[in-house]
Amino acid sequence: MNQKPAKFLVVYSPAGFEKFFDEAADLDVTDTETYVAKAEALAKKYNMQVVGPPLEG
């Protein structure tokens, strides 16, 4: 398998959702339960709906 770095362009419309990522990077929590609660509140703030089951890892 040939693996190479990739670039991709993401466009958010209307503008403003990119601020979600700035705030998500600053959540500053270490335990999963607290992170999930804060991330869900942040998603709601930006009208984002998370769908699907949680990833297993």
mmCIF entry with sequence, helices, sheets and N, C-alpha, C, O atoms, coordinates in Angstrom:
data_MODEL
# 
_entry.id   MODEL 
# 
_entity.id                         1 
_entity.type                       polymer 
_entity.pdbx_number_of_molecules   1 
# 
_entity_poly.entity_id                      1 
_entity_poly.type                           'polypeptide(L)' 
_entity_poly.nstd_linkage                   no 
_entity_poly.nstd_monomer                   no 
_entity_poly.pdbx_seq_one_letter_code       MNQKPAKFLVVYSPAGFEKFFDEAADLDVTDTETYVAKAEALAKKYNMQVVGPPLEG 
_entity_poly.pdbx_seq_one_letter_code_can   MNQKPAKFLVVYSPAGFEKFFDEAADLDVTDTETYVAKAEALAKKYNMQVVGPPLEG 
_entity_poly.pdbx_strand_id                 A 
# 
loop_
_entity_poly_seq.entity_id 
_entity_poly_seq.num 
_entity_poly_seq.mon_id 
_entity_poly_seq.hetero 
1 1  MET n 
1 2  ASN n 
1 3  GLN n 
1 4  LYS n 
1 5  PRO n 
1 6  ALA n 
1 7  LYS n 
1 8  PHE n 
1 9  LEU n 
1 10 VAL n 
1 11 VAL n 
1 12 TYR n 
1 13 SER n 
1 14 PRO n 
1 15 ALA n 
1 16 GLY n 
1 17 PHE n 
1 18 GLU n 
1 19 LYS n 
1 20 PHE n 
1 21 PHE n 
1 22 ASP n 
1 23 GLU n 
1 24 ALA n 
1 25 ALA n 
1 26 ASP n 
1 27 LEU n 
1 28 ASP n 
1 29 VAL n 
1 30 THR n 
1 31 ASP n 
1 32 THR n 
1 33 GLU n 
1 34 THR n 
1 35 TYR n 
1 36 VAL n 
1 37 ALA n 
1 38 LYS n 
1 39 ALA n 
1 40 GLU n 
1 41 ALA n 
1 42 LEU n 
1 43 ALA n 
1 44 LYS n 
1 45 LYS n 
1 46 TYR n 
1 47 ASN n 
1 48 MET n 
1 49 GLN n 
1 50 VAL n 
1 51 VAL n 
1 52 GLY n 
1 53 PRO n 
1 54 PRO n 
1 55 LEU n 
1 56 GLU n 
1 57 GLY n 
# 
_struct_asym.id          A 
_struct_asym.entity_id   1 
# 
loop_
_struct_conf.conf_type_id 
_struct_conf.id 
_struct_conf.pdbx_PDB_helix_id 
_struct_conf.beg_label_comp_id 
_struct_conf.beg_label_asym_id 
_struct_conf.beg_label_seq_id 
_struct_conf.pdbx_beg_PDB_ins_code 
_struct_conf.end_label_comp_id 
_struct_conf.end_label_asym_id 
_struct_conf.end_label_seq_id 
_struct_conf.pdbx_end_PDB_ins_code 
_struct_conf.beg_auth_comp_id 
_struct_conf.beg_auth_asym_id 
_struct_conf.beg_auth_seq_id 
_struct_conf.end_auth_comp_id 
_struct_conf.end_auth_asym_id 
_struct_conf.end_auth_seq_id 
_struct_conf.pdbx_PDB_helix_class 
_struct_conf.details 
_struct_conf.pdbx_PDB_helix_length 
HELX_P HELX_P1 AA1 GLU A 18 ? ALA A 25 ? GLU A 18 ALA A 25 1 ? 8  
HELX_P HELX_P2 AA2 THR A 32 ? LYS A 45 ? THR A 32 LYS A 45 1 ? 14 
# 
_struct_conf_type.id          HELX_P 
_struct_conf_type.criteria    ? 
_struct_conf_type.reference   ? 
# 
loop_
_atom_site.group_PDB 
_atom_site.id 
_atom_site.type_symbol 
_atom_site.label_atom_id 
_atom_site.label_alt_id 
_atom_site.label_comp_id 
_atom_site.label_asym_id 
_atom_site.label_entity_id 
_atom_site.label_seq_id 
_atom_site.pdbx_PDB_ins_code 
_atom_site.Cartn_x 
_atom_site.Cartn_y 
_atom_site.Cartn_z 
_atom_site.occupancy 
_atom_site.B_iso_or_equiv 
_atom_site.pdbx_formal_charge 
_atom_site.auth_seq_id 
_atom_site.auth_comp_id 
_atom_site.auth_asym_id 
_atom_site.auth_atom_id 
_atom_site.pdbx_PDB_model_num 
ATOM 1   N N  . MET A 1 1  ? 0.842   -1.179 0.000  1.00 0.00 ? 1  MET A N  1 
ATOM 2   C CA . MET A 1 1  ? 0.000   0.000  0.000  1.00 0.00 ? 1  MET A CA 1 
ATOM 3   C C  . MET A 1 1  ? 0.884   1.238  0.000  1.00 0.00 ? 1  MET A C  1 
ATOM 4   O O  . MET A 1 1  ? 1.803   1.353  0.811  1.00 0.00 ? 1  MET A O  1 
ATOM 5   N N  . ASN A 1 2  ? 0.610   2.146  -0.897 1.00 0.00 ? 2  ASN A N  1 
ATOM 6   C CA . ASN A 1 2  ? 1.380   3.376  -1.021 1.00 0.00 ? 2  ASN A CA 1 
ATOM 7   C C  . ASN A 1 2  ? 0.710   4.480  -0.199 1.00 0.00 ? 2  ASN A C  1 
ATOM 8   O O  . ASN A 1 2  ? -0.398  4.907  -0.525 1.00 0.00 ? 2  ASN A O  1 
ATOM 9   N N  . GLN A 1 3  ? 1.368   4.940  0.854  1.00 0.00 ? 3  GLN A N  1 
ATOM 10  C CA . GLN A 1 3  ? 0.799   5.979  1.707  1.00 0.00 ? 3  GLN A CA 1 
ATOM 11  C C  . GLN A 1 3  ? 1.544   7.289  1.496  1.00 0.00 ? 3  GLN A C  1 
ATOM 12  O O  . GLN A 1 3  ? 2.770   7.344  1.594  1.00 0.00 ? 3  GLN A O  1 
ATOM 13  N N  . LYS A 1 4  ? 0.790   8.339  1.206  1.00 0.00 ? 4  LYS A N  1 
ATOM 14  C CA . LYS A 1 4  ? 1.361   9.662  0.995  1.00 0.00 ? 4  LYS A CA 1 
ATOM 15  C C  . LYS A 1 4  ? 0.531   10.679 1.776  1.00 0.00 ? 4  LYS A C  1 
ATOM 16  O O  . LYS A 1 4  ? -0.664  10.470 1.981  1.00 0.00 ? 4  LYS A O  1 
ATOM 17  N N  . PRO A 1 5  ? 1.147   11.769 2.212  1.00 0.00 ? 5  PRO A N  1 
ATOM 18  C CA . PRO A 1 5  ? 0.368   12.833 2.866  1.00 0.00 ? 5  PRO A CA 1 
ATOM 19  C C  . PRO A 1 5  ? -0.676  13.393 1.901  1.00 0.00 ? 5  PRO A C  1 
ATOM 20  O O  . PRO A 1 5  ? -0.491  13.382 0.684  1.00 0.00 ? 5  PRO A O  1 
ATOM 21  N N  . ALA A 1 6  ? -1.762  13.875 2.466  1.00 0.00 ? 6  ALA A N  1 
ATOM 22  C CA . ALA A 1 6  ? -2.825  14.449 1.647  1.00 0.00 ? 6  ALA A CA 1 
ATOM 23  C C  . ALA A 1 6  ? -3.222  15.814 2.189  1.00 0.00 ? 6  ALA A C  1 
ATOM 24  O O  . ALA A 1 6  ? -2.998  16.120 3.360  1.00 0.00 ? 6  ALA A O  1 
ATOM 25  N N  . LYS A 1 7  ? -3.797  16.605 1.352  1.00 0.00 ? 7  LYS A N  1 
ATOM 26  C CA . LYS A 1 7  ? -4.366  17.892 1.738  1.00 0.00 ? 7  LYS A CA 1 
ATOM 27  C C  . LYS A 1 7  ? -5.812  17.887 1.279  1.00 0.00 ? 7  LYS A C  1 
ATOM 28  O O  . LYS A 1 7  ? -6.153  17.290 0.258  1.00 0.00 ? 7  LYS A O  1 
ATOM 29  N N  . PHE A 1 8  ? -6.655  18.560 2.045  1.00 0.00 ? 8  PHE A N  1 
ATOM 30  C CA . PHE A 1 8  ? -8.020  18.710 1.591  1.00 0.00 ? 8  PHE A CA 1 
ATOM 31  C C  . PHE A 1 8  ? -8.550  20.059 2.034  1.00 0.00 ? 8  PHE A C  1 
ATOM 32  O O  . PHE A 1 8  ? -8.079  20.637 3.014  1.00 0.00 ? 8  PHE A O  1 
ATOM 33  N N  . LEU A 1 9  ? -9.514  20.541 1.315  1.00 0.00 ? 9  LEU A N  1 
ATOM 34  C CA . LEU A 1 9  ? -10.104 21.844 1.560  1.00 0.00 ? 9  LEU A CA 1 
ATOM 35  C C  . LEU A 1 9  ? -11.489 21.638 2.162  1.00 0.00 ? 9  LEU A C  1 
ATOM 36  O O  . LEU A 1 9  ? -12.293 20.871 1.632  1.00 0.00 ? 9  LEU A O  1 
ATOM 37  N N  . VAL A 1 10 ? -11.764 22.318 3.260  1.00 0.00 ? 10 VAL A N  1 
ATOM 38  C CA . VAL A 1 10 ? -13.067 22.245 3.896  1.00 0.00 ? 10 VAL A CA 1 
ATOM 39  C C  . VAL A 1 10 ? -13.668 23.643 3.889  1.00 0.00 ? 10 VAL A C  1 
ATOM 40  O O  . VAL A 1 10 ? -13.014 24.611 4.278  1.00 0.00 ? 10 VAL A O  1 
ATOM 41  N N  . VAL A 1 11 ? -14.908 23.745 3.448  1.00 0.00 ? 11 VAL A N  1 
ATOM 42  C CA . VAL A 1 11 ? -15.594 25.029 3.402  1.00 0.00 ? 11 VAL A CA 1 
ATOM 43  C C  . VAL A 1 11 ? -16.808 24.961 4.319  1.00 0.00 ? 11 VAL A C  1 
ATOM 44  O O  . VAL A 1 11 ? -17.624 24.045 4.217  1.00 0.00 ? 11 VAL A O  1 
ATOM 45  N N  . TYR A 1 12 ? -16.920 25.930 5.209  1.00 0.00 ? 12 TYR A N  1 
ATOM 46  C CA . TYR A 1 12 ? -18.072 26.011 6.109  1.00 0.00 ? 12 TYR A CA 1 
ATOM 47  C C  . TYR A 1 12 ? -18.935 27.177 5.671  1.00 0.00 ? 12 TYR A C  1 
ATOM 48  O O  . TYR A 1 12 ? -18.454 28.295 5.485  1.00 0.00 ? 12 TYR A O  1 
ATOM 49  N N  . SER A 1 13 ? -20.215 26.898 5.511  1.00 0.00 ? 13 SER A N  1 
ATOM 50  C CA . SER A 1 13 ? -21.131 27.951 5.094  1.00 0.00 ? 13 SER A CA 1 
ATOM 51  C C  . SER A 1 13 ? -22.425 27.795 5.869  1.00 0.00 ? 13 SER A C  1 
ATOM 52  O O  . SER A 1 13 ? -23.044 26.732 5.827  1.00 0.00 ? 13 SER A O  1 
ATOM 53  N N  . PRO A 1 14 ? -22.835 28.807 6.558  1.00 0.00 ? 14 PRO A N  1 
ATOM 54  C CA . PRO A 1 14 ? -22.237 30.122 6.670  1.00 0.00 ? 14 PRO A CA 1 
ATOM 55  C C  . PRO A 1 14 ? -20.978 30.086 7.535  1.00 0.00 ? 14 PRO A C  1 
ATOM 56  O O  . PRO A 1 14 ? -20.738 29.128 8.269  1.00 0.00 ? 14 PRO A O  1 
ATOM 57  N N  . ALA A 1 15 ? -20.199 31.128 7.433  1.00 0.00 ? 15 ALA A N  1 
ATOM 58  C CA . ALA A 1 15 ? -18.942 31.212 8.172  1.00 0.00 ? 15 ALA A CA 1 
ATOM 59  C C  . ALA A 1 15 ? -19.211 31.247 9.676  1.00 0.00 ? 15 ALA A C  1 
ATOM 60  O O  . ALA A 1 15 ? -20.299 31.620 10.115 1.00 0.00 ? 15 ALA A O  1 
ATOM 61  N N  . GLY A 1 16 ? -18.222 30.860 10.444 1.00 0.00 ? 16 GLY A N  1 
ATOM 62  C CA . GLY A 1 16 ? -18.319 30.929 11.894 1.00 0.00 ? 16 GLY A CA 1 
ATOM 63  C C  . GLY A 1 16 ? -18.083 29.595 12.567 1.00 0.00 ? 16 GLY A C  1 
ATOM 64  O O  . GLY A 1 16 ? -17.602 29.544 13.699 1.00 0.00 ? 16 GLY A O  1 
ATOM 65  N N  . PHE A 1 17 ? -18.423 28.493 11.868 1.00 0.00 ? 17 PHE A N  1 
ATOM 66  C CA . PHE A 1 17 ? -18.268 27.181 12.491 1.00 0.00 ? 17 PHE A CA 1 
ATOM 67  C C  . PHE A 1 17 ? -16.807 26.846 12.772 1.00 0.00 ? 17 PHE A C  1 
ATOM 68  O O  . PHE A 1 17 ? -16.519 26.025 13.644 1.00 0.00 ? 17 PHE A O  1 
ATOM 69  N N  . GLU A 1 18 ? -15.887 27.467 12.051 1.00 0.00 ? 18 GLU A N  1 
ATOM 70  C CA . GLU A 1 18 ? -14.466 27.191 12.284 1.00 0.00 ? 18 GLU A CA 1 
ATOM 71  C C  . GLU A 1 18 ? -14.059 27.540 13.712 1.00 0.00 ? 18 GLU A C  1 
ATOM 72  O O  . GLU A 1 18 ? -13.071 27.013 14.223 1.00 0.00 ? 18 GLU A O  1 
ATOM 73  N N  . LYS A 1 19 ? -14.808 28.416 14.350 1.00 0.00 ? 19 LYS A N  1 
ATOM 74  C CA . LYS A 1 19 ? -14.527 28.773 15.745 1.00 0.00 ? 19 LYS A CA 1 
ATOM 75  C C  . LYS A 1 19 ? -14.770 27.596 16.682 1.00 0.00 ? 19 LYS A C  1 
ATOM 76  O O  . LYS A 1 19 ? -14.205 27.540 17.774 1.00 0.00 ? 19 LYS A O  1 
ATOM 77  N N  . PHE A 1 20 ? -15.614 26.653 16.253 1.00 0.00 ? 20 PHE A N  1 
ATOM 78  C CA . PHE A 1 20 ? -15.840 25.435 17.033 1.00 0.00 ? 20 PHE A CA 1 
ATOM 79  C C  . PHE A 1 20 ? -14.519 24.745 17.322 1.00 0.00 ? 20 PHE A C  1 
ATOM 80  O O  . PHE A 1 20 ? -14.282 24.306 18.447 1.00 0.00 ? 20 PHE A O  1 
ATOM 81  N N  . PHE A 1 21 ? -13.658 24.645 16.322 1.00 0.00 ? 21 PHE A N  1 
ATOM 82  C CA . PHE A 1 21 ? -12.390 23.938 16.483 1.00 0.00 ? 21 PHE A CA 1 
ATOM 83  C C  . PHE A 1 21 ? -11.449 24.682 17.422 1.00 0.00 ? 21 PHE A C  1 
ATOM 84  O O  . PHE A 1 21 ? -10.712 24.060 18.187 1.00 0.00 ? 21 PHE A O  1 
ATOM 85  N N  . ASP A 1 22 ? -11.472 26.008 17.367 1.00 0.00 ? 22 ASP A N  1 
ATOM 86  C CA . ASP A 1 22 ? -10.665 26.794 18.311 1.00 0.00 ? 22 ASP A CA 1 
ATOM 87  C C  . ASP A 1 22 ? -11.095 26.508 19.746 1.00 0.00 ? 22 ASP A C  1 
ATOM 88  O O  . ASP A 1 22 ? -10.258 26.289 20.622 1.00 0.00 ? 22 ASP A O  1 
ATOM 89  N N  . GLU A 1 23 ? -12.394 26.512 19.977 1.00 0.00 ? 23 GLU A N  1 
ATOM 90  C CA . GLU A 1 23 ? -12.897 26.272 21.320 1.00 0.00 ? 23 GLU A CA 1 
ATOM 91  C C  . GLU A 1 23 ? -12.696 24.815 21.748 1.00 0.00 ? 23 GLU A C  1 
ATOM 92  O O  . GLU A 1 23 ? -12.408 24.550 22.915 1.00 0.00 ? 23 GLU A O  1 
ATOM 93  N N  . ALA A 1 24 ? -12.845 23.886 20.831 1.00 0.00 ? 24 ALA A N  1 
ATOM 94  C CA . ALA A 1 24 ? -12.669 22.470 21.153 1.00 0.00 ? 24 ALA A CA 1 
ATOM 95  C C  . ALA A 1 24 ? -11.230 22.177 21.567 1.00 0.00 ? 24 ALA A C  1 
ATOM 96  O O  . ALA A 1 24 ? -10.984 21.345 22.440 1.00 0.00 ? 24 ALA A O  1 
ATOM 97  N N  . ALA A 1 25 ? -10.294 22.858 20.941 1.00 0.00 ? 25 ALA A N  1 
ATOM 98  C CA . ALA A 1 25 ? -8.878  22.661 21.277 1.00 0.00 ? 25 ALA A CA 1 
ATOM 99  C C  . ALA A 1 25 ? -8.563  23.180 22.674 1.00 0.00 ? 25 ALA A C  1 
ATOM 100 O O  . ALA A 1 25 ? -7.581  22.758 23.285 1.00 0.00 ? 25 ALA A O  1 
ATOM 101 N N  . ASP A 1 26 ? -9.381  24.086 23.181 1.00 0.00 ? 26 ASP A N  1 
ATOM 102 C CA . ASP A 1 26 ? -9.143  24.685 24.491 1.00 0.00 ? 26 ASP A CA 1 
ATOM 103 C C  . ASP A 1 26 ? -9.986  24.070 25.603 1.00 0.00 ? 26 ASP A C  1 
ATOM 104 O O  . ASP A 1 26 ? -10.081 24.655 26.681 1.00 0.00 ? 26 ASP A O  1 
ATOM 105 N N  . LEU A 1 27 ? -10.602 22.908 25.377 1.00 0.00 ? 27 LEU A N  1 
ATOM 106 C CA . LEU A 1 27 ? -11.454 22.308 26.414 1.00 0.00 ? 27 LEU A CA 1 
ATOM 107 C C  . LEU A 1 27 ? -10.663 21.946 27.663 1.00 0.00 ? 27 LEU A C  1 
ATOM 108 O O  . LEU A 1 27 ? -11.213 21.980 28.764 1.00 0.00 ? 27 LEU A O  1 
ATOM 109 N N  . ASP A 1 28 ? -9.398  21.604 27.523 1.00 0.00 ? 28 ASP A N  1 
ATOM 110 C CA . ASP A 1 28 ? -8.487  21.394 28.644 1.00 0.00 ? 28 ASP A CA 1 
ATOM 111 C C  . ASP A 1 28 ? -9.039  20.477 29.739 1.00 0.00 ? 28 ASP A C  1 
ATOM 112 O O  . ASP A 1 28 ? -9.069  20.852 30.911 1.00 0.00 ? 28 ASP A O  1 
ATOM 113 N N  . VAL A 1 29 ? -9.466  19.300 29.359 1.00 0.00 ? 29 VAL A N  1 
ATOM 114 C CA . VAL A 1 29 ? -9.891  18.298 30.334 1.00 0.00 ? 29 VAL A CA 1 
ATOM 115 C C  . VAL A 1 29 ? -9.188  16.986 30.025 1.00 0.00 ? 29 VAL A C  1 
ATOM 116 O O  . VAL A 1 29 ? -8.828  16.718 28.879 1.00 0.00 ? 29 VAL A O  1 
ATOM 117 N N  . THR A 1 30 ? -8.997  16.181 31.043 1.00 0.00 ? 30 THR A N  1 
ATOM 118 C CA . THR A 1 30 ? -8.278  14.935 30.828 1.00 0.00 ? 30 THR A CA 1 
ATOM 119 C C  . THR A 1 30 ? -9.170  13.705 30.944 1.00 0.00 ? 30 THR A C  1 
ATOM 120 O O  . THR A 1 30 ? -8.855  12.665 30.367 1.00 0.00 ? 30 THR A O  1 
ATOM 121 N N  . ASP A 1 31 ? -10.275 13.803 31.676 1.00 0.00 ? 31 ASP A N  1 
ATOM 122 C CA . ASP A 1 31 ? -11.111 12.604 31.777 1.00 0.00 ? 31 ASP A CA 1 
ATOM 123 C C  . ASP A 1 31 ? -12.197 12.616 30.701 1.00 0.00 ? 31 ASP A C  1 
ATOM 124 O O  . ASP A 1 31 ? -12.730 13.669 30.350 1.00 0.00 ? 31 ASP A O  1 
ATOM 125 N N  . THR A 1 32 ? -12.509 11.450 30.195 1.00 0.00 ? 32 THR A N  1 
ATOM 126 C CA . THR A 1 32 ? -13.408 11.301 29.059 1.00 0.00 ? 32 THR A CA 1 
ATOM 127 C C  . THR A 1 32 ? -14.805 11.827 29.348 1.00 0.00 ? 32 THR A C  1 
ATOM 128 O O  . THR A 1 32 ? -15.383 12.523 28.514 1.00 0.00 ? 32 THR A O  1 
ATOM 129 N N  . GLU A 1 33 ? -15.352 11.511 30.496 1.00 0.00 ? 33 GLU A N  1 
ATOM 130 C CA . GLU A 1 33 ? -16.723 11.910 30.815 1.00 0.00 ? 33 GLU A CA 1 
ATOM 131 C C  . GLU A 1 33 ? -16.889 13.431 30.788 1.00 0.00 ? 33 GLU A C  1 
ATOM 132 O O  . GLU A 1 33 ? -17.863 13.938 30.232 1.00 0.00 ? 33 GLU A O  1 
ATOM 133 N N  . THR A 1 34 ? -15.953 14.149 31.380 1.00 0.00 ? 34 THR A N  1 
ATOM 134 C CA . THR A 1 34 ? -16.013 15.611 31.386 1.00 0.00 ? 34 THR A CA 1 
ATOM 135 C C  . THR A 1 34 ? -15.829 16.159 29.979 1.00 0.00 ? 34 THR A C  1 
ATOM 136 O O  . THR A 1 34 ? -16.519 17.099 29.584 1.00 0.00 ? 34 THR A O  1 
ATOM 137 N N  . TYR A 1 35 ? -14.907 15.581 29.224 1.00 0.00 ? 35 TYR A N  1 
ATOM 138 C CA . TYR A 1 35 ? -14.675 16.038 27.852 1.00 0.00 ? 35 TYR A CA 1 
ATOM 139 C C  . TYR A 1 35 ? -15.935 15.881 27.007 1.00 0.00 ? 35 TYR A C  1 
ATOM 140 O O  . TYR A 1 35 ? -16.317 16.794 26.275 1.00 0.00 ? 35 TYR A O  1 
ATOM 141 N N  . VAL A 1 36 ? -16.573 14.729 27.111 1.00 0.00 ? 36 VAL A N  1 
ATOM 142 C CA . VAL A 1 36 ? -17.773 14.470 26.312 1.00 0.00 ? 36 VAL A CA 1 
ATOM 143 C C  . VAL A 1 36 ? -18.864 15.477 26.661 1.00 0.00 ? 36 VAL A C  1 
ATOM 144 O O  . VAL A 1 36 ? -19.527 15.998 25.764 1.00 0.00 ? 36 VAL A O  1 
ATOM 145 N N  . ALA A 1 37 ? -19.060 15.754 27.933 1.00 0.00 ? 37 ALA A N  1 
ATOM 146 C CA . ALA A 1 37 ? -20.081 16.721 28.347 1.00 0.00 ? 37 ALA A CA 1 
ATOM 147 C C  . ALA A 1 37 ? -19.786 18.111 27.784 1.00 0.00 ? 37 ALA A C  1 
ATOM 148 O O  . ALA A 1 37 ? -20.686 18.781 27.278 1.00 0.00 ? 37 ALA A O  1 
ATOM 149 N N  . LYS A 1 38 ? -18.535 18.541 27.869 1.00 0.00 ? 38 LYS A N  1 
ATOM 150 C CA . LYS A 1 38 ? -18.163 19.859 27.350 1.00 0.00 ? 38 LYS A CA 1 
ATOM 151 C C  . LYS A 1 38 ? -18.249 19.888 25.826 1.00 0.00 ? 38 LYS A C  1 
ATOM 152 O O  . LYS A 1 38 ? -18.676 20.889 25.250 1.00 0.00 ? 38 LYS A O  1 
ATOM 153 N N  . ALA A 1 39 ? -17.853 18.814 25.177 1.00 0.00 ? 39 ALA A N  1 
ATOM 154 C CA . ALA A 1 39 ? -17.907 18.750 23.715 1.00 0.00 ? 39 ALA A CA 1 
ATOM 155 C C  . ALA A 1 39 ? -19.355 18.777 23.227 1.00 0.00 ? 39 ALA A C  1 
ATOM 156 O O  . ALA A 1 39 ? -19.655 19.416 22.219 1.00 0.00 ? 39 ALA A O  1 
ATOM 157 N N  . GLU A 1 40 ? -20.249 18.094 23.931 1.00 0.00 ? 40 GLU A N  1 
ATOM 158 C CA . GLU A 1 40 ? -21.662 18.109 23.548 1.00 0.00 ? 40 GLU A CA 1 
ATOM 159 C C  . GLU A 1 40 ? -22.245 19.515 23.688 1.00 0.00 ? 40 GLU A C  1 
ATOM 160 O O  . GLU A 1 40 ? -23.006 19.955 22.826 1.00 0.00 ? 40 GLU A O  1 
ATOM 161 N N  . ALA A 1 41 ? -21.899 20.219 24.760 1.00 0.00 ? 41 ALA A N  1 
ATOM 162 C CA . ALA A 1 41 ? -22.371 21.593 24.949 1.00 0.00 ? 41 ALA A CA 1 
ATOM 163 C C  . ALA A 1 41 ? -21.825 22.501 23.859 1.00 0.00 ? 41 ALA A C  1 
ATOM 164 O O  . ALA A 1 41 ? -22.536 23.374 23.359 1.00 0.00 ? 41 ALA A O  1 
ATOM 165 N N  . LEU A 1 42 ? -20.575 22.302 23.491 1.00 0.00 ? 42 LEU A N  1 
ATOM 166 C CA . LEU A 1 42 ? -19.962 23.103 22.442 1.00 0.00 ? 42 LEU A CA 1 
ATOM 167 C C  . LEU A 1 42 ? -20.617 22.808 21.088 1.00 0.00 ? 42 LEU A C  1 
ATOM 168 O O  . LEU A 1 42 ? -20.864 23.724 20.304 1.00 0.00 ? 42 LEU A O  1 
ATOM 169 N N  . ALA A 1 43 ? -20.893 21.543 20.821 1.00 0.00 ? 43 ALA A N  1 
ATOM 170 C CA . ALA A 1 43 ? -21.565 21.174 19.569 1.00 0.00 ? 43 ALA A CA 1 
ATOM 171 C C  . ALA A 1 43 ? -22.933 21.839 19.487 1.00 0.00 ? 43 ALA A C  1 
ATOM 172 O O  . ALA A 1 43 ? -23.321 22.342 18.432 1.00 0.00 ? 43 ALA A O  1 
ATOM 173 N N  . LYS A 1 44 ? -23.658 21.842 20.594 1.00 0.00 ? 44 LYS A N  1 
ATOM 174 C CA . LYS A 1 44 ? -24.981 22.478 20.616 1.00 0.00 ? 44 LYS A CA 1 
ATOM 175 C C  . LYS A 1 44 ? -24.860 23.980 20.326 1.00 0.00 ? 44 LYS A C  1 
ATOM 176 O O  . LYS A 1 44 ? -25.676 24.546 19.599 1.00 0.00 ? 44 LYS A O  1 
ATOM 177 N N  . LYS A 1 45 ? -23.842 24.610 20.898 1.00 0.00 ? 45 LYS A N  1 
ATOM 178 C CA . LYS A 1 45 ? -23.621 26.040 20.681 1.00 0.00 ? 45 LYS A CA 1 
ATOM 179 C C  . LYS A 1 45 ? -23.475 26.361 19.193 1.00 0.00 ? 45 LYS A C  1 
ATOM 180 O O  . LYS A 1 45 ? -23.939 27.402 18.728 1.00 0.00 ? 45 LYS A O  1 
ATOM 181 N N  . TYR A 1 46 ? -22.827 25.460 18.453 1.00 0.00 ? 46 TYR A N  1 
ATOM 182 C CA . TYR A 1 46 ? -22.577 25.681 17.028 1.00 0.00 ? 46 TYR A CA 1 
ATOM 183 C C  . TYR A 1 46 ? -23.561 24.922 16.135 1.00 0.00 ? 46 TYR A C  1 
ATOM 184 O O  . TYR A 1 46 ? -23.308 24.717 14.948 1.00 0.00 ? 46 TYR A O  1 
ATOM 185 N N  . ASN A 1 47 ? -24.688 24.509 16.727 1.00 0.00 ? 47 ASN A N  1 
ATOM 186 C CA . ASN A 1 47 ? -25.738 23.812 15.977 1.00 0.00 ? 47 ASN A CA 1 
ATOM 187 C C  . ASN A 1 47 ? -25.218 22.585 15.236 1.00 0.00 ? 47 ASN A C  1 
ATOM 188 O O  . ASN A 1 47 ? -25.629 22.303 14.111 1.00 0.00 ? 47 ASN A O  1 
ATOM 189 N N  . MET A 1 48 ? -24.315 21.867 15.878 1.00 0.00 ? 48 MET A N  1 
ATOM 190 C CA . MET A 1 48 ? -23.746 20.665 15.291 1.00 0.00 ? 48 MET A CA 1 
ATOM 191 C C  . MET A 1 48 ? -24.415 19.453 15.923 1.00 0.00 ? 48 MET A C  1 
ATOM 192 O O  . MET A 1 48 ? -24.595 19.405 17.139 1.00 0.00 ? 48 MET A O  1 
ATOM 193 N N  . GLN A 1 49 ? -24.777 18.491 15.116 1.00 0.00 ? 49 GLN A N  1 
ATOM 194 C CA . GLN A 1 49 ? -25.381 17.272 15.623 1.00 0.00 ? 49 GLN A CA 1 
ATOM 195 C C  . GLN A 1 49 ? -24.421 16.115 15.386 1.00 0.00 ? 49 GLN A C  1 
ATOM 196 O O  . GLN A 1 49 ? -24.022 15.848 14.253 1.00 0.00 ? 49 GLN A O  1 
ATOM 197 N N  . VAL A 1 50 ? -24.058 15.437 16.456 1.00 0.00 ? 50 VAL A N  1 
ATOM 198 C CA . VAL A 1 50 ? -23.180 14.273 16.356 1.00 0.00 ? 50 VAL A CA 1 
ATOM 199 C C  . VAL A 1 50 ? -24.067 13.052 16.147 1.00 0.00 ? 50 VAL A C  1 
ATOM 200 O O  . VAL A 1 50 ? -24.995 12.809 16.918 1.00 0.00 ? 50 VAL A O  1 
ATOM 201 N N  . VAL A 1 51 ? -23.776 12.293 15.108 1.00 0.00 ? 51 VAL A N  1 
ATOM 202 C CA . VAL A 1 51 ? -24.573 11.096 14.801 1.00 0.00 ? 51 VAL A CA 1 
ATOM 203 C C  . VAL A 1 51 ? -23.689 9.867  14.805 1.00 0.00 ? 51 VAL A C  1 
ATOM 204 O O  . VAL A 1 51 ? -22.472 9.955  14.639 1.00 0.00 ? 51 VAL A O  1 
ATOM 205 N N  . GLY A 1 52 ? -24.310 8.736  14.995 1.00 0.00 ? 52 GLY A N  1 
ATOM 206 C CA . GLY A 1 52 ? -23.581 7.472  14.988 1.00 0.00 ? 52 GLY A CA 1 
ATOM 207 C C  . GLY A 1 52 ? -23.098 7.078  16.354 1.00 0.00 ? 52 GLY A C  1 
ATOM 208 O O  . GLY A 1 52 ? -23.083 7.900  17.270 1.00 0.00 ? 52 GLY A O  1 
ATOM 209 N N  . PRO A 1 53 ? -22.704 5.836  16.508 1.00 0.00 ? 53 PRO A N  1 
ATOM 210 C CA . PRO A 1 53 ? -22.215 5.361  17.797 1.00 0.00 ? 53 PRO A CA 1 
ATOM 211 C C  . PRO A 1 53 ? -20.821 5.920  18.085 1.00 0.00 ? 53 PRO A C  1 
ATOM 212 O O  . PRO A 1 53 ? -20.106 6.296  17.156 1.00 0.00 ? 53 PRO A O  1 
ATOM 213 N N  . PRO A 1 54 ? -20.426 5.980  19.356 1.00 0.00 ? 54 PRO A N  1 
ATOM 214 C CA . PRO A 1 54 ? -19.062 6.419  19.679 1.00 0.00 ? 54 PRO A CA 1 
ATOM 215 C C  . PRO A 1 54 ? -18.041 5.470  19.071 1.00 0.00 ? 54 PRO A C  1 
ATOM 216 O O  . PRO A 1 54 ? -18.315 4.282  18.906 1.00 0.00 ? 54 PRO A O  1 
ATOM 217 N N  . LEU A 1 55 ? -16.880 5.982  18.743 1.00 0.00 ? 55 LEU A N  1 
ATOM 218 C CA . LEU A 1 55 ? -15.810 5.141  18.222 1.00 0.00 ? 55 LEU A CA 1 
ATOM 219 C C  . LEU A 1 55 ? -15.245 4.289  19.340 1.00 0.00 ? 55 LEU A C  1 
ATOM 220 O O  . LEU A 1 55 ? -15.084 4.751  20.470 1.00 0.00 ? 55 LEU A O  1 
ATOM 221 N N  . GLU A 1 56 ? -14.949 3.062  19.019 1.00 0.00 ? 56 GLU A N  1 
ATOM 222 C CA . GLU A 1 56 ? -14.318 2.181  20.000 1.00 0.00 ? 56 GLU A CA 1 
ATOM 223 C C  . GLU A 1 56 ? -12.821 2.229  19.787 1.00 0.00 ? 56 GLU A C  1 
ATOM 224 O O  . GLU A 1 56 ? -12.345 2.286  18.654 1.00 0.00 ? 56 GLU A O  1 
ATOM 225 N N  . GLY A 1 57 ? -12.087 2.206  20.875 1.00 0.00 ? 57 GLY A N  1 
ATOM 226 C CA . GLY A 1 57 ? -10.661 2.299  20.666 1.00 0.00 ? 57 GLY A CA 1 
ATOM 227 C C  . GLY A 1 57 ? -9.922  1.690  21.713 1.00 0.00 ? 57 GLY A C  1 
ATOM 228 O O  . GLY A 1 57 ? -8.691  1.687  21.679 1.00 0.00 ? 57 GLY A O  1 
# 
